[in-house]
Amino acid sequence: MKKMLIMCGAGHATSTIVHSKVNDWLAKNNLTGQIEIKQSAVTEEIDNIKNGDYDIVISTTIVPEEIQSKVINGVGLLTGVGADKVWEQIKEQLSQQ
């Protein structure tokens, strides 16, 4: 099972919205039950991300430079602008692992 992290500044508001959208997307793409999703705050997850604890990381907030290459910018899922690109990045990450 793949592990996904959805995070925002505090781990509550915007990550909850994205979590809901990701759940809908997973269901639409017959992937429900294949991805374990955790929702959290950036500050609580930096070391876990560095250690490779997640297969996919989506953030709706700015992340430290040291983990930027491992994180998908999920703001497009909130605004709708660029959402297709975010979904493509998620698909790509799922297919790589």
C-alpha positions as a LaTeX table, in Angstrom:
\begin{tabular}{lrrr}
\hline
Residue & $x$ (\AA) & $y$ (\AA) & $z$ (\AA) \\
\hline
Met1 & 0.00 & 0.00 & 0.00 \\
Lys2 & 1.29 & 3.45 & $-0.94$ \\
Lys3 & 1.60 & 6.12 & 1.72 \\
Met4 & 0.49 & 9.69 & 0.99 \\
Leu5 & 0.87 & 12.77 & 3.17 \\
Ile6 & $-1.34$ & 15.80 & 2.70 \\
Met7 & $-0.12$ & 18.76 & 4.71 \\
Cys8 & $-0.71$ & 22.42 & 5.30 \\
Gly9 & 0.49 & 24.96 & 7.84 \\
Ala10 & $-1.47$ & 23.59 & 10.81 \\
Gly11 & $-2.70$ & 20.28 & 9.43 \\
His12 & $-6.38$ & 21.19 & 9.57 \\
Ala13 & $-8.05$ & 23.58 & 7.14 \\
Thr14 & $-6.66$ & 23.45 & 3.62 \\
Ser15 & $-5.27$ & 19.95 & 3.99 \\
Thr16 & $-8.80$ & 18.78 & 4.89 \\
Ile17 & $-10.17$ & 20.24 & 1.66 \\
Val18 & $-7.41$ & 18.62 & $-0.40$ \\
His19 & $-7.84$ & 15.33 & 1.47 \\
Ser20 & $-11.50$ & 15.28 & 0.44 \\
Lys21 & $-10.63$ & 16.02 & $-3.19$ \\
Val22 & $-7.95$ & 13.35 & $-3.22$ \\
Asn23 & $-10.39$ & 10.80 & $-1.80$ \\
Asp24 & $-12.87$ & 11.66 & $-4.57$ \\
Trp25 & $-10.12$ & 11.40 & $-7.19$ \\
Leu26 & $-8.96$ & 8.04 & $-5.85$ \\
Ala27 & $-12.52$ & 6.69 & $-5.98$ \\
Lys28 & $-13.00$ & 8.01 & $-9.53$ \\
Asn29 & $-9.76$ & 6.28 & $-10.60$ \\
Asn30 & $-10.50$ & 2.98 & $-8.80$ \\
Leu31 & $-7.60$ & 3.48 & $-6.40$ \\
Thr32 & $-9.54$ & 3.55 & $-3.13$ \\
Gly33 & $-7.94$ & 1.22 & $-0.63$ \\
Gln34 & $-4.57$ & 1.31 & $-2.38$ \\
Ile35 & $-3.37$ & 4.54 & $-0.76$ \\
Glu36 & $-3.00$ & 5.21 & 2.95 \\
Ile37 & $-3.44$ & 8.94 & 3.57 \\
Lys38 & $-2.13$ & 10.92 & 6.52 \\
Gln39 & $-2.98$ & 14.56 & 7.12 \\
Ser40 & $-0.61$ & 16.74 & 9.12 \\
Ala41 & 1.28 & 20.01 & 9.52 \\
Val42 & 4.52 & 20.74 & 7.66 \\
Thr43 & 6.54 & 21.29 & 10.82 \\
Glu44 & 5.56 & 17.87 & 12.17 \\
Glu45 & 6.61 & 16.00 & 9.03 \\
Ile46 & 9.93 & 17.44 & 7.83 \\
Asp47 & 12.05 & 14.59 & 9.22 \\
Asn48 & 9.57 & 11.94 & 8.03 \\
Ile49 & 9.69 & 13.38 & 4.51 \\
Lys50 & 13.50 & 13.50 & 4.56 \\
Asn51 & 13.53 & 9.85 & 5.67 \\
Gly52 & 11.30 & 8.81 & 2.78 \\
Asp53 & 8.39 & 7.70 & 4.95 \\
Tyr54 & 5.86 & 8.69 & 2.26 \\
Asp55 & 5.50 & 7.75 & $-1.39$ \\
Ile56 & 3.64 & 10.96 & $-2.21$ \\
Val57 & 3.61 & 14.29 & $-0.36$ \\
Ile58 & 1.18 & 17.09 & $-1.21$ \\
Ser59 & 1.39 & 20.48 & 0.46 \\
Thr60 & $-0.85$ & 23.54 & 0.35 \\
Thr61 & 1.72 & 25.76 & 2.00 \\
Ile62 & 5.35 & 26.74 & 1.58 \\
Val63 & 7.78 & 23.99 & 2.54 \\
Pro64 & 11.43 & 24.25 & 3.59 \\
Glu65 & 13.94 & 24.17 & 0.73 \\
Glu66 & 15.45 & 20.89 & 1.97 \\
Ile67 & 12.25 & 18.96 & 1.14 \\
Gln68 & 10.89 & 20.94 & $-1.85$ \\
Ser69 & 12.02 & 18.33 & $-4.38$ \\
Lys70 & 9.96 & 15.65 & $-2.58$ \\
Val71 & 6.73 & 17.66 & $-2.37$ \\
Ile72 & 3.92 & 18.32 & $-4.84$ \\
Asn73 & 2.49 & 21.82 & $-4.60$ \\
Gly74 & $-1.22$ & 21.16 & $-4.04$ \\
Val75 & $-2.51$ & 24.75 & $-4.16$ \\
Gly76 & $-4.01$ & 24.03 & $-7.58$ \\
Leu77 & $-6.37$ & 21.55 & $-5.94$ \\
Leu78 & $-7.69$ & 24.38 & $-3.76$ \\
Thr79 & $-8.02$ & 27.02 & $-6.45$ \\
Gly80 & $-8.73$ & 24.86 & $-9.47$ \\
Val81 & $-5.99$ & 26.70 & $-11.36$ \\
Gly82 & $-3.45$ & 24.10 & $-12.41$ \\
Ala83 & $-5.32$ & 21.22 & $-10.80$ \\
Asp84 & $-4.81$ & 19.01 & $-13.87$ \\
Lys85 & $-1.05$ & 19.41 & $-13.49$ \\
Val86 & $-1.26$ & 18.38 & $-9.82$ \\
Trp87 & $-3.28$ & 15.26 & $-10.69$ \\
Glu88 & $-0.70$ & 14.38 & $-13.35$ \\
Gln89 & 2.11 & 14.73 & $-10.81$ \\
Ile90 & 0.23 & 12.45 & $-8.41$ \\
Lys91 & $-0.32$ & 9.86 & $-11.16$ \\
Glu92 & 3.36 & 10.02 & $-12.03$ \\
Gln93 & 4.39 & 9.48 & $-8.42$ \\
Leu94 & 2.02 & 6.52 & $-8.11$ \\
Ser95 & 3.43 & 4.88 & $-11.21$ \\
Gln96 & 7.07 & 5.29 & $-10.13$ \\
Gln97 & 6.80 & 3.26 & $-6.99$ \\
\hline
\end{tabular}
